[in-house]
Amino acid sequence: MDAPRPILHLERSTIERVADVLTVLGILVCVAGVVATFAWVEGPIPKHMNAAGKPDAWGGRGTLVFVAALASVMAAGLARLRRVPHTFNYGTVVVTTENAPRLYRLGRELVALMGTAVAWTFALNEVAFVLVALRVGVSTAPWLLPVSLAVTFVPLGVYLVRIQRAA
């Protein structure tokens, strides 16, 4: 059986601070989109886009509120998760008292970056939904899906390698 992992209280890194600011800005974009356009938007609002960026499911104005609320809850959940890096799965890396500070910091930074990715993915989708609902556009930009995937999986890959090397 593995030895219990140390519980450490580490200061936030610069990467975490920047990610937190960017996450809050992404959530504010979601909320501002709802506040600024809720009264204007009538008729169906896209609630899902296919891989080509075309709406394939529609809903009411509540969709805008739901998207902003879901982004907020997910970002808040990831921020809260960062408080317990000793519970993270570090793969095959054995957490010791010597490497725990490095691993915990890397794990927390990764989760912070995932929160930023979530906030901005939802923010950009909300903007796309509003533009389609206002008949300004008919689909999302073709770059939205690849960018959303990249901002999620590139940091994930980089940090998994960094965690393996930090052991």
PyRosetta script that sets phi, psi and omega in degrees:
from pyrosetta import init, pose_from_sequence

init()
pose = pose_from_sequence("MDAPRPILHLERSTIERVADVLTVLGILVCVAGVVATFAWVEGPIPKHMNAAGKPDAWGGRGTLVFVAALASVMAAGLARLRRVPHTFNYGTVVVTTENAPRLYRLGRELVALMGTAVAWTFALNEVAFVLVALRVGVSTAPWLLPVSLAVTFVPLGVYLVRIQRAA")
pose.set_psi(1, 141.0)
pose.set_omega(1, -179.5)
pose.set_phi(2, -70.4)
pose.set_psi(2, 147.8)
pose.set_omega(2, 176.0)
pose.set_phi(3, -69.0)
pose.set_psi(3, 150.5)
pose.set_omega(3, 178.3)
pose.set_phi(4, -62.0)
pose.set_psi(4, 142.7)
pose.set_omega(4, -179.5)
pose.set_phi(5, -79.0)
pose.set_psi(5, 144.1)
pose.set_omega(5, 177.5)
pose.set_phi(6, -68.0)
pose.set_psi(6, 144.4)
pose.set_omega(6, 175.0)
pose.set_phi(7, -101.1)
pose.set_psi(7, 115.5)
pose.set_omega(7, -176.3)
pose.set_phi(8, -118.0)
pose.set_psi(8, 149.0)
pose.set_omega(8, 175.5)
pose.set_phi(9, -112.6)
pose.set_psi(9, 98.1)
pose.set_omega(9, -175.6)
pose.set_phi(10, -100.2)
pose.set_psi(10, 148.2)
pose.set_omega(10, 173.8)
pose.set_phi(11, -69.3)
pose.set_psi(11, 152.8)
pose.set_omega(11, 176.6)
pose.set_phi(12, -68.5)
pose.set_psi(12, 140.0)
pose.set_omega(12, 178.2)
pose.set_phi(13, -82.3)
pose.set_psi(13, 169.3)
pose.set_omega(13, 176.8)
pose.set_phi(14, -61.3)
pose.set_psi(14, -39.9)
pose.set_omega(14, 178.8)
pose.set_phi(15, -61.1)
pose.set_psi(15, -41.9)
pose.set_omega(15, 178.4)
pose.set_phi(16, -64.2)
pose.set_psi(16, -42.1)
pose.set_omega(16, -179.6)
pose.set_phi(17, -63.2)
pose.set_psi(17, -45.9)
pose.set_omega(17, 179.5)
pose.set_phi(18, -64.3)
pose.set_psi(18, -43.3)
pose.set_omega(18, 178.9)
pose.set_phi(19, -61.8)
pose.set_psi(19, -39.1)
pose.set_omega(19, 178.6)
pose.set_phi(20, -62.7)
pose.set_psi(20, -43.6)
pose.set_omega(20, 179.1)
pose.set_phi(21, -63.3)
pose.set_psi(21, -45.4)
pose.set_omega(21, 179.7)
pose.set_phi(22, -64.7)
pose.set_psi(22, -35.7)
pose.set_omega(22, 177.6)
pose.set_phi(23, -65.0)
pose.set_psi(23, -46.5)
pose.set_omega(23, 178.9)
pose.set_phi(24, -61.3)
pose.set_psi(24, -41.8)
pose.set_omega(24, 177.8)
pose.set_phi(25, -61.6)
pose.set_psi(25, -40.8)
pose.set_omega(25, 177.6)
pose.set_phi(26, -62.5)
pose.set_psi(26, -42.4)
pose.set_omega(26, 177.9)
pose.set_phi(27, -65.1)
pose.set_psi(27, -40.2)
pose.set_omega(27, 178.2)
pose.set_phi(28, -63.1)
pose.set_psi(28, -36.1)
pose.set_omega(28, 176.1)
pose.set_phi(29, -62.6)
pose.set_psi(29, -43.1)
pose.set_omega(29, 177.8)
pose.set_phi(30, -60.2)
pose.set_psi(30, -50.1)
pose.set_omega(30, -177.5)
pose.set_phi(31, -66.3)
pose.set_psi(31, -41.9)
pose.set_omega(31, 179.1)
pose.set_phi(32, -63.1)
pose.set_psi(32, -36.6)
pose.set_omega(32, 177.4)
pose.set_phi(33, -61.9)
pose.set_psi(33, -40.8)
pose.set_omega(33, 178.3)
pose.set_phi(34, -66.7)
pose.set_psi(34, -50.3)
pose.set_omega(34, -176.6)
pose.set_phi(35, -62.2)
pose.set_psi(35, -43.1)
pose.set_omega(35, -174.6)
pose.set_phi(36, -73.8)
pose.set_psi(36, -27.3)
pose.set_omega(36, -171.5)
pose.set_phi(37, -119.2)
pose.set_psi(37, -7.5)
pose.set_omega(37, -173.1)
pose.set_phi(38, -56.8)
pose.set_psi(38, -44.2)
pose.set_omega(38, -177.6)
pose.set_phi(39, -71.0)
pose.set_psi(39, -28.2)
pose.set_omega(39, -176.6)
pose.set_phi(40, -79.9)
pose.set_psi(40, -34.0)
pose.set_omega(40, -170.4)
pose.set_phi(41, -77.3)
pose.set_psi(41, 123.7)
pose.set_omega(41, 175.3)
pose.set_phi(42, -125.9)
pose.set_psi(42, 159.3)
pose.set_omega(42, 177.7)
pose.set_phi(43, 79.6)
pose.set_psi(43, -169.2)
pose.set_omega(43, -175.2)
pose.set_phi(44, -71.4)
pose.set_psi(44, 147.4)
pose.set_omega(44, 177.8)
pose.set_phi(45, -120.8)
pose.set_psi(45, 133.8)
pose.set_omega(45, 177.9)
pose.set_phi(46, -61.3)
pose.set_psi(46, 137.6)
pose.set_omega(46, 174.4)
pose.set_phi(47, -119.0)
pose.set_psi(47, -1.3)
pose.set_omega(47, 174.4)
pose.set_phi(48, -157.7)
pose.set_psi(48, 143.2)
pose.set_omega(48, 175.7)
pose.set_phi(49, -119.5)
pose.set_psi(49, 142.9)
pose.set_omega(49, 176.5)
pose.set_phi(50, -79.0)
pose.set_psi(50, -179.3)
pose.set_omega(50, -176.8)
pose.set_phi(51, -62.0)
pose.set_psi(51, -24.8)
pose.set_omega(51, 178.3)
pose.set_phi(52, -83.5)
pose.set_psi(52, -3.2)
pose.set_omega(52, 179.4)
pose.set_phi(53, 87.3)
pose.set_psi(53, 11.5)
pose.set_omega(53, 179.2)
pose.set_phi(54, -95.7)
pose.set_psi(54, 138.3)
pose.set_omega(54, 177.5)
pose.set_phi(55, -62.1)
pose.set_psi(55, 134.0)
pose.set_omega(55, 176.6)
pose.set_phi(56, -129.5)
pose.set_psi(56, 5.9)
pose.set_omega(56, 173.2)
pose.set_phi(57, -151.0)
pose.set_psi(57, 142.0)
pose.set_omega(57, -174.2)
pose.set_phi(58, -126.8)
pose.set_psi(58, 153.5)
pose.set_omega(58, 177.7)
pose.set_phi(59, -149.3)
pose.set_psi(59, -171.4)
pose.set_omega(59, 178.9)
pose.set_phi(60, -91.4)
pose.set_psi(60, -171.1)
pose.set_omega(60, -178.9)
pose.set_phi(61, -62.7)
pose.set_psi(61, -24.5)
pose.set_omega(61, 177.3)
pose.set_phi(62, -59.3)
pose.set_psi(62, -20.9)
pose.set_omega(62, 177.0)
pose.set_phi(63, -57.7)
pose.set_psi(63, -40.4)
pose.set_omega(63, -180.0)
pose.set_phi(64, -63.0)
pose.set_psi(64, -42.8)
pose.set_omega(64, 179.0)
pose.set_phi(65, -64.7)
pose.set_psi(65, -43.5)
pose.set_omega(65, -179.2)
pose.set_phi(66, -60.5)
pose.set_psi(66, -44.6)
pose.set_omega(66, -178.9)
pose.set_phi(67, -61.4)
pose.set_psi(67, -46.9)
pose.set_omega(67, 179.9)
pose.set_phi(68, -64.5)
pose.set_psi(68, -41.7)
pose.set_omega(68, 179.9)
pose.set_phi(69, -66.1)
pose.set_psi(69, -43.3)
pose.set_omega(69, 179.8)
pose.set_phi(70, -63.6)
pose.set_psi(70, -43.4)
pose.set_omega(70, 177.5)
pose.set_phi(71, -60.3)
pose.set_psi(71, -42.5)
pose.set_omega(71, -179.8)
pose.set_phi(72, -64.1)
pose.set_psi(72, -45.1)
pose.set_omega(72, -179.4)
pose.set_phi(73, -65.2)
pose.set_psi(73, -43.2)
pose.set_omega(73, 179.7)
pose.set_phi(74, -65.0)
pose.set_psi(74, -43.9)
pose.set_omega(74, 179.0)
pose.set_phi(75, -63.7)
pose.set_psi(75, -41.7)
pose.set_omega(75, 178.7)
pose.set_phi(76, -65.2)
pose.set_psi(76, -39.9)
pose.set_omega(76, 177.9)
pose.set_phi(77, -63.1)
pose.set_psi(77, -41.0)
pose.set_omega(77, 178.0)
pose.set_phi(78, -68.5)
pose.set_psi(78, -36.7)
pose.set_omega(78, 176.7)
pose.set_phi(79, -63.3)
pose.set_psi(79, -41.0)
pose.set_omega(79, 178.8)
pose.set_phi(80, -67.9)
pose.set_psi(80, -38.0)
pose.set_omega(80, 179.1)
pose.set_phi(81, -59.3)
pose.set_psi(81, -32.4)
pose.set_omega(81, -178.8)
pose.set_phi(82, -63.2)
pose.set_psi(82, -14.8)
pose.set_omega(82, 179.9)
pose.set_phi(83, -73.7)
pose.set_psi(83, -14.9)
pose.set_omega(83, -175.1)
pose.set_phi(84, -126.7)
pose.set_psi(84, 58.9)
pose.set_omega(84, -177.9)
pose.set_phi(85, -65.3)
pose.set_psi(85, -17.6)
pose.set_omega(85, 178.2)
pose.set_phi(86, -69.9)
pose.set_psi(86, -12.2)
pose.set_omega(86, 178.6)
pose.set_phi(87, -97.6)
pose.set_psi(87, -4.9)
pose.set_omega(87, -177.6)
pose.set_phi(88, -67.9)
pose.set_psi(88, 155.4)
pose.set_omega(88, 174.5)
pose.set_phi(89, -91.3)
pose.set_psi(89, 112.9)
pose.set_omega(89, 180.0)
pose.set_phi(90, -99.0)
pose.set_psi(90, 23.0)
pose.set_omega(90, 177.3)
pose.set_phi(91, 68.0)
pose.set_psi(91, -131.8)
pose.set_omega(91, -177.1)
pose.set_phi(92, -84.9)
pose.set_psi(92, -2.2)
pose.set_omega(92, -178.2)
pose.set_phi(93, -75.8)
pose.set_psi(93, 131.0)
pose.set_omega(93, 176.2)
pose.set_phi(94, -88.6)
pose.set_psi(94, 124.2)
pose.set_omega(94, 180.0)
pose.set_phi(95, -85.0)
pose.set_psi(95, 124.1)
pose.set_omega(95, 177.9)
pose.set_phi(96, -120.8)
pose.set_psi(96, 172.2)
pose.set_omega(96, 177.8)
pose.set_phi(97, -65.0)
pose.set_psi(97, -26.5)
pose.set_omega(97, -179.8)
pose.set_phi(98, -76.1)
pose.set_psi(98, -42.5)
pose.set_omega(98, -175.7)
pose.set_phi(99, -96.7)
pose.set_psi(99, -6.7)
pose.set_omega(99, -177.4)
pose.set_phi(100, -56.4)
pose.set_psi(100, -45.7)
pose.set_omega(100, -179.8)
pose.set_phi(101, -59.0)
pose.set_psi(101, -41.6)
pose.set_omega(101, 179.2)
pose.set_phi(102, -66.0)
pose.set_psi(102, -47.7)
pose.set_omega(102, -177.9)
pose.set_phi(103, -65.0)
pose.set_psi(103, -42.6)
pose.set_omega(103, -179.3)
pose.set_phi(104, -64.1)
pose.set_psi(104, -40.4)
pose.set_omega(104, 179.2)
pose.set_phi(105, -64.3)
pose.set_psi(105, -45.3)
pose.set_omega(105, 178.9)
pose.set_phi(106, -62.3)
pose.set_psi(106, -42.8)
pose.set_omega(106, 178.6)
pose.set_phi(107, -62.6)
pose.set_psi(107, -43.0)
pose.set_omega(107, 179.0)
pose.set_phi(108, -66.4)
pose.set_psi(108, -40.0)
pose.set_omega(108, 177.8)
pose.set_phi(109, -62.7)
pose.set_psi(109, -42.0)
pose.set_omega(109, 178.8)
pose.set_phi(110, -61.2)
pose.set_psi(110, -45.4)
pose.set_omega(110, -179.8)
pose.set_phi(111, -65.6)
pose.set_psi(111, -37.1)
pose.set_omega(111, 176.7)
pose.set_phi(112, -62.5)
pose.set_psi(112, -43.3)
pose.set_omega(112, 178.4)
pose.set_phi(113, -66.4)
pose.set_psi(113, -33.9)
pose.set_omega(113, 176.0)
pose.set_phi(114, -66.0)
pose.set_psi(114, -36.7)
pose.set_omega(114, 175.8)
pose.set_phi(115, -63.1)
pose.set_psi(115, -40.4)
pose.set_omega(115, 177.4)
pose.set_phi(116, -64.5)
pose.set_psi(116, -44.0)
pose.set_omega(116, 178.4)
pose.set_phi(117, -60.7)
pose.set_psi(117, -42.9)
pose.set_omega(117, 178.7)
pose.set_phi(118, -62.2)
pose.set_psi(118, -49.6)
pose.set_omega(118, -177.0)
pose.set_phi(119, -59.4)
pose.set_psi(119, -45.8)
pose.set_omega(119, -176.9)
pose.set_phi(120, -76.6)
pose.set_psi(120, -30.9)
pose.set_omega(120, 174.6)
pose.set_phi(121, -62.9)
pose.set_psi(121, -45.1)
pose.set_omega(121, 178.3)
pose.set_phi(122, -67.4)
pose.set_psi(122, -39.7)
pose.set_omega(122, -179.5)
pose.set_phi(123, -62.2)
pose.set_psi(123, -46.8)
pose.set_omega(123, -179.6)
pose.set_phi(124, -66.2)
pose.set_psi(124, -37.3)
pose.set_omega(124, 176.1)
pose.set_phi(125, -66.0)
pose.set_psi(125, -40.1)
pose.set_omega(125, 178.8)
pose.set_phi(126, -62.7)
pose.set_psi(126, -42.7)
pose.set_omega(126, 176.8)
pose.set_phi(127, -60.1)
pose.set_psi(127, -43.9)
pose.set_omega(127, 178.9)
pose.set_phi(128, -62.5)
pose.set_psi(128, -42.8)
pose.set_omega(128, 178.9)
pose.set_phi(129, -59.9)
pose.set_psi(129, -44.0)
pose.set_omega(129, -179.0)
pose.set_phi(130, -65.1)
pose.set_psi(130, -43.8)
pose.set_omega(130, -179.6)
pose.set_phi(131, -62.1)
pose.set_psi(131, -39.6)
pose.set_omega(131, 177.6)
pose.set_phi(132, -68.2)
pose.set_psi(132, -43.2)
pose.set_omega(132, -179.3)
pose.set_phi(133, -63.5)
pose.set_psi(133, -34.8)
pose.set_omega(133, 178.7)
pose.set_phi(134, -83.9)
pose.set_psi(134, 2.0)
pose.set_omega(134, 179.1)
pose.set_phi(135, 66.1)
pose.set_psi(135, 24.7)
pose.set_omega(135, 175.9)
pose.set_phi(136, -83.5)
pose.set_psi(136, -28.8)
pose.set_omega(136, 178.8)
pose.set_phi(137, -139.1)
pose.set_psi(137, 165.3)
pose.set_omega(137, 178.8)
pose.set_phi(138, -113.5)
pose.set_psi(138, -10.0)
pose.set_omega(138, 178.4)
pose.set_phi(139, -158.9)
pose.set_psi(139, 173.2)
pose.set_omega(139, 174.8)
pose.set_phi(140, -78.3)
pose.set_psi(140, 166.0)
pose.set_omega(140, 175.4)
pose.set_phi(141, -64.4)
pose.set_psi(141, 144.7)
pose.set_omega(141, -178.1)
pose.set_phi(142, -64.0)
pose.set_psi(142, -16.9)
pose.set_omega(142, -178.4)
pose.set_phi(143, -85.8)
pose.set_psi(143, -10.0)
pose.set_omega(143, -172.4)
pose.set_phi(144, -62.8)
pose.set_psi(144, -47.8)
pose.set_omega(144, -179.8)
pose.set_phi(145, -65.0)
pose.set_psi(145, -49.7)
pose.set_omega(145, 178.9)
pose.set_phi(146, -61.5)
pose.set_psi(146, -38.1)
pose.set_omega(146, 179.2)
pose.set_phi(147, -66.9)
pose.set_psi(147, -42.8)
pose.set_omega(147, 178.6)
pose.set_phi(148, -60.4)
pose.set_psi(148, -42.7)
pose.set_omega(148, 178.1)
pose.set_phi(149, -66.5)
pose.set_psi(149, -41.0)
pose.set_omega(149, -179.1)
pose.set_phi(150, -64.7)
pose.set_psi(150, -44.5)
pose.set_omega(150, -177.5)
pose.set_phi(151, -70.7)
pose.set_psi(151, -13.1)
pose.set_omega(151, 174.8)
pose.set_phi(152, -91.8)
pose.set_psi(152, -50.8)
pose.set_omega(152, -169.5)
pose.set_phi(153, -87.8)
pose.set_psi(153, -26.1)
pose.set_omega(153, 177.3)
pose.set_phi(154, -65.4)
pose.set_psi(154, -51.7)
pose.set_omega(154, 176.8)
pose.set_phi(155, -60.7)
pose.set_psi(155, -37.2)
pose.set_omega(155, 178.8)
pose.set_phi(156, -58.9)
pose.set_psi(156, -48.5)
pose.set_omega(156, 179.0)
pose.set_phi(157, -63.5)
pose.set_psi(157, -44.7)
pose.set_omega(157, -179.5)
pose.set_phi(158, -61.1)
pose.set_psi(158, -46.1)
pose.set_omega(158, -176.8)
pose.set_phi(159, -72.0)
pose.set_psi(159, -32.2)
pose.set_omega(159, 175.6)
pose.set_phi(160, -63.0)
pose.set_psi(160, -39.9)
pose.set_omega(160, 176.6)
pose.set_phi(161, -66.5)
pose.set_psi(161, -44.2)
pose.set_omega(161, 179.8)
pose.set_phi(162, -62.1)
pose.set_psi(162, -37.7)
pose.set_omega(162, 178.9)
pose.set_phi(163, -66.1)
pose.set_psi(163, -41.8)
pose.set_omega(163, 178.2)
pose.set_phi(164, -61.8)
pose.set_psi(164, -39.5)
pose.set_omega(164, -178.4)
pose.set_phi(165, -75.4)
pose.set_psi(165, -22.9)
pose.set_omega(165, -176.4)
pose.set_phi(166, -81.7)
pose.set_psi(166, -7.3)
pose.set_omega(166, -175.3)
pose.set_phi(167, -67.6)
pose.dump_pdb("model.pdb")
